[in-house]
Each structure stands twice: as structure tokens, then as C-alpha cells.
Amino acid sequence: MSQGFYNRRKDSVMKVDRHHDPVIELESRLLSELDFIAQQLRGKITHNVYGNSEGKQSKVITIEYDVRDKK
């Protein structure tokens, strides 16, 4: 094989985006879908982050819909 073949391969090395996080991208897409679902239900969506004194942290999503006043 010619030397030119190897030179071309070095130029086409794939670069890694160190700032791209597929987990964050997936979470964002799923949250958008939940927002859409809440709209379709004519509801209200809330996002909360909770933490305790032991350092545990969690995210909670609530969709409230079909709210009626009791008469």
C-alpha cells in the first residue's frame, strides 16, 4: 500500500466531544415528553429536587390533572 493511504487515515481520526453527555440528553428529551403529556392532560407539571441531612438527593416529577372542587 502507498504511504498516502496511511496519511489519509490519520487525518480522518474521529474526535470525541468531551462535553456531550448522552444521559443528560436523554433526560432532557424525556422531560420534554412529560411536559407534552401534561399539556395533553390539561394538567400542571412540577419538578422538584429533594435532599436530606445524609446527603441523599432525588428528583421528583409530579403531574396534577383533572382537578375538581368538591361541592
ROKE-924408 format. One record per residue: residue number from 1; residue in one letter; chain; x, y, z of N, C-alpha, C, O in turn. Coordinates in steps of 0.05 Angstrom, whole numbers. Layout:
! ROKE-924408
+-----+-----+-------+--------+--------+--------+--------+--------+--------+--------+--------+--------+--------+--------+--------+
:   n : res : chain :     nX :     nY :     nZ :    caX :    caY :    caZ :     cX :     cY :     cZ :     oX :     oY :     oZ :
+-----+-----+-------+--------+--------+--------+--------+--------+--------+--------+--------+--------+--------+--------+--------+
: NUM :   a :     A :      X :      Y :      Z :      X :      Y :      Z :      X :      Y :      Z :      X :      Y :      Z :
...
+-----+-----+-------+--------+--------+--------+--------+--------+--------+--------+--------+--------+--------+--------+--------+
END
This chain:
! ROKE-924408
+-----+-----+-------+--------+--------+--------+--------+--------+--------+--------+--------+--------+--------+--------+--------+
:   n : res : chain :     nX :     nY :     nZ :    caX :    caY :    caZ :     cX :     cY :     cZ :     oX :     oY :     oZ :
+-----+-----+-------+--------+--------+--------+--------+--------+--------+--------+--------+--------+--------+--------+--------+
:   1 :   m :     A :     17 :    -24 :      0 :      0 :      0 :      0 :     18 :     25 :      0 :     41 :     24 :      9 :
:   2 :   s :     A :      6 :     46 :    -10 :     22 :     71 :    -12 :     22 :     86 :     15 :      4 :     82 :     31 :
:   3 :   q :     A :     41 :    103 :     18 :     43 :    120 :     43 :     20 :    139 :     44 :     11 :    146 :     66 :
:   4 :   g :     A :      9 :    147 :     22 :    -14 :    166 :     21 :    -39 :    155 :     35 :    -54 :    170 :     47 :
:   5 :   f :     A :    -43 :    128 :     33 :    -66 :    116 :     47 :    -65 :    120 :     77 :    -85 :    127 :     89 :
:   6 :   y :     A :    -41 :    116 :     88 :    -39 :    119 :    117 :    -42 :    148 :    126 :    -53 :    154 :    148 :
:   7 :   n :     A :    -32 :    166 :    110 :    -35 :    195 :    117 :    -64 :    203 :    117 :    -73 :    219 :    134 :
:   8 :   r :     A :    -80 :    193 :     98 :   -108 :    200 :     98 :   -122 :    189 :    122 :   -140 :    202 :    133 :
:   9 :   r :     A :   -116 :    165 :    132 :   -128 :    153 :    155 :   -123 :    170 :    180 :   -141 :    172 :    197 :
:  10 :   k :     A :    -99 :    180 :    183 :    -92 :    197 :    206 :   -109 :    222 :    206 :   -117 :    232 :    228 :
:  11 :   d :     A :   -114 :    234 :    183 :   -129 :    258 :    181 :   -159 :    254 :    188 :   -172 :    273 :    196 :
:  12 :   s :     A :   -169 :    230 :    185 :   -197 :    225 :    189 :   -203 :    212 :    216 :   -223 :    197 :    219 :
:  13 :   v :     A :   -186 :    217 :    235 :   -190 :    205 :    262 :   -214 :    219 :    275 :   -217 :    243 :    274 :
:  14 :   m :     A :   -232 :    202 :    286 :   -256 :    213 :    298 :   -248 :    227 :    324 :   -233 :    217 :    341 :
:  15 :   k :     A :   -259 :    251 :    328 :   -254 :    266 :    352 :   -278 :    262 :    371 :   -301 :    261 :    363 :
:  16 :   v :     A :   -271 :    260 :    397 :   -292 :    255 :    417 :   -300 :    282 :    430 :   -282 :    298 :    437 :
:  17 :   d :     A :   -325 :    287 :    432 :   -335 :    311 :    445 :   -337 :    305 :    475 :   -355 :    291 :    483 :
:  18 :   r :     A :   -319 :    316 :    490 :   -318 :    311 :    519 :   -341 :    325 :    534 :   -345 :    319 :    557 :
:  19 :   h :     A :   -355 :    343 :    521 :   -377 :    357 :    535 :   -404 :    345 :    529 :   -424 :    353 :    541 :
:  20 :   h :     A :   -405 :    325 :    512 :   -431 :    312 :    505 :   -436 :    290 :    525 :   -420 :    272 :    529 :
:  21 :   d :     A :   -460 :    292 :    538 :   -467 :    271 :    558 :   -494 :    259 :    548 :   -515 :    273 :    551 :
:  22 :   p :     A :   -494 :    235 :    538 :   -519 :    223 :    528 :   -540 :    219 :    550 :   -564 :    219 :    543 :
:  23 :   v :     A :   -532 :    216 :    575 :   -552 :    213 :    596 :   -567 :    239 :    601 :   -591 :    238 :    604 :
:  24 :   i :     A :   -553 :    261 :    601 :   -566 :    287 :    604 :   -584 :    292 :    580 :   -606 :    303 :    583 :
:  25 :   e :     A :   -575 :    285 :    556 :   -591 :    289 :    532 :   -617 :    273 :    533 :   -638 :    282 :    526 :
:  26 :   l :     A :   -615 :    248 :    542 :   -638 :    231 :    545 :   -657 :    242 :    566 :   -682 :    242 :    562 :
:  27 :   e :     A :   -646 :    250 :    589 :   -663 :    262 :    610 :   -678 :    286 :    599 :   -702 :    289 :    605 :
:  28 :   s :     A :   -665 :    303 :    585 :   -678 :    327 :    574 :   -700 :    320 :    555 :   -722 :    332 :    555 :
:  29 :   r :     A :   -695 :    300 :    537 :   -716 :    291 :    518 :   -740 :    279 :    532 :   -763 :    285 :    525 :
:  30 :   l :     A :   -735 :    264 :    553 :   -757 :    251 :    568 :   -773 :    272 :    583 :   -798 :    271 :    585 :
:  31 :   l :     A :   -760 :    292 :    595 :   -774 :    314 :    609 :   -791 :    330 :    589 :   -813 :    338 :    596 :
:  32 :   s :     A :   -781 :    334 :    565 :   -798 :    347 :    545 :   -823 :    331 :    538 :   -844 :    343 :    534 :
:  33 :   e :     A :   -820 :    305 :    536 :   -843 :    288 :    531 :   -863 :    289 :    554 :   -887 :    290 :    549 :
:  34 :   l :     A :   -853 :    290 :    578 :   -871 :    292 :    601 :   -886 :    319 :    602 :   -909 :    321 :    608 :
:  35 :   d :     A :   -872 :    340 :    594 :   -885 :    367 :    591 :   -907 :    365 :    571 :   -929 :    376 :    576 :
:  36 :   f :     A :   -902 :    352 :    548 :   -923 :    349 :    528 :   -946 :    333 :    538 :   -969 :    340 :    533 :
:  37 :   i :     A :   -941 :    311 :    553 :   -963 :    295 :    565 :   -979 :    311 :    584 :  -1004 :    310 :    583 :
:  38 :   a :     A :   -966 :    327 :    601 :   -981 :    344 :    619 :   -999 :    364 :    604 :  -1022 :    369 :    613 :
:  39 :   q :     A :   -989 :    375 :    583 :  -1006 :    393 :    566 :  -1030 :    379 :    555 :  -1052 :    390 :    555 :
:  40 :   q :     A :  -1026 :    355 :    545 :  -1047 :    340 :    533 :  -1069 :    333 :    554 :  -1092 :    331 :    547 :
:  41 :   l :     A :  -1060 :    329 :    578 :  -1079 :    323 :    600 :  -1092 :    349 :    612 :  -1108 :    347 :    630 :
:  42 :   r :     A :  -1083 :    371 :    601 :  -1091 :    398 :    612 :  -1084 :    399 :    642 :  -1100 :    408 :    659 :
:  43 :   g :     A :  -1060 :    391 :    647 :  -1051 :    389 :    675 :  -1027 :    408 :    680 :  -1019 :    424 :    663 :
:  44 :   k :     A :  -1016 :    405 :    704 :   -994 :    421 :    713 :   -971 :    402 :    721 :   -976 :    383 :    736 :
:  45 :   i :     A :   -948 :    407 :    711 :   -924 :    390 :    718 :   -906 :    407 :    736 :   -901 :    430 :    731 :
:  46 :   t :     A :   -895 :    394 :    756 :   -876 :    407 :    774 :   -851 :    389 :    776 :   -853 :    364 :    776 :
:  47 :   h :     A :   -828 :    402 :    777 :   -803 :    388 :    780 :   -791 :    397 :    807 :   -788 :    421 :    812 :
:  48 :   n :     A :   -783 :    379 :    824 :   -771 :    385 :    850 :   -747 :    368 :    854 :   -745 :    346 :    845 :
:  49 :   v :     A :   -728 :    379 :    869 :   -704 :    365 :    878 :   -705 :    365 :    908 :   -707 :    386 :    920 :
:  50 :   y :     A :   -703 :    342 :    920 :   -703 :    339 :    949 :   -676 :    328 :    958 :   -663 :    313 :    944 :
:  51 :   g :     A :   -669 :    337 :    982 :   -644 :    327 :    994 :   -649 :    324 :   1024 :   -666 :    338 :   1036 :
:  52 :   n :     A :   -634 :    306 :   1036 :   -636 :    302 :   1065 :   -610 :    307 :   1079 :   -590 :    313 :   1065 :
:  53 :   s :     A :   -609 :    305 :   1105 :   -585 :    311 :   1120 :   -563 :    290 :   1116 :   -540 :    295 :   1123 :
:  54 :   e :     A :   -570 :    267 :   1105 :   -550 :    247 :   1100 :   -536 :    250 :   1072 :   -519 :    234 :   1065 :
:  55 :   g :     A :   -545 :    269 :   1057 :   -533 :    274 :   1031 :   -548 :    261 :   1008 :   -540 :    264 :    985 :
:  56 :   k :     A :   -569 :    247 :   1014 :   -585 :    235 :    992 :   -600 :    257 :    977 :   -612 :    275 :    989 :
:  57 :   q :     A :   -600 :    255 :    951 :   -614 :    275 :    935 :   -630 :    260 :    914 :   -620 :    240 :    902 :
:  58 :   s :     A :   -654 :    269 :    908 :   -671 :    257 :    888 :   -687 :    278 :    874 :   -693 :    300 :    884 :
:  59 :   k :     A :   -695 :    271 :    849 :   -712 :    288 :    833 :   -739 :    276 :    832 :   -742 :    251 :    829 :
:  60 :   v :     A :   -760 :    293 :    835 :   -788 :    283 :    834 :   -803 :    300 :    814 :   -801 :    324 :    813 :
:  61 :   i :     A :   -819 :    286 :    797 :   -836 :    299 :    778 :   -865 :    292 :    785 :   -871 :    268 :    789 :
:  62 :   t :     A :   -882 :    312 :    786 :   -910 :    308 :    792 :   -927 :    320 :    769 :   -922 :    343 :    761 :
:  63 :   i :     A :   -946 :    305 :    760 :   -966 :    316 :    741 :   -993 :    315 :    754 :  -1003 :    294 :    761 :
:  64 :   e :     A :  -1004 :    339 :    758 :  -1030 :    341 :    770 :  -1050 :    348 :    748 :  -1046 :    367 :    733 :
:  65 :   y :     A :  -1072 :    333 :    746 :  -1091 :    337 :    725 :  -1119 :    329 :    735 :  -1122 :    315 :    755 :
:  66 :   d :     A :  -1139 :    338 :    720 :  -1167 :    332 :    726 :  -1174 :    340 :    755 :  -1186 :    325 :    770 :
:  67 :   v :     A :  -1166 :    364 :    762 :  -1171 :    375 :    789 :  -1199 :    386 :    790 :  -1207 :    402 :    773 :
:  68 :   r :     A :  -1214 :    377 :    810 :  -1242 :    386 :    813 :  -1247 :    394 :    842 :  -1237 :    382 :    861 :
:  69 :   d :     A :  -1263 :    415 :    845 :  -1270 :    424 :    872 :  -1294 :    407 :    881 :  -1313 :    403 :    866 :
:  70 :   k :     A :  -1292 :    398 :    906 :  -1315 :    383 :    917 :  -1336 :    403 :    927 :  -1329 :    421 :    942 :
:  71 :   k :     A :  -1361 :    399 :    918 :  -1382 :    418 :    926 :  -1401 :    405 :    945 :  -1420 :    418 :    954 :
+-----+-----+-------+--------+--------+--------+--------+--------+--------+--------+--------+--------+--------+--------+--------+
END
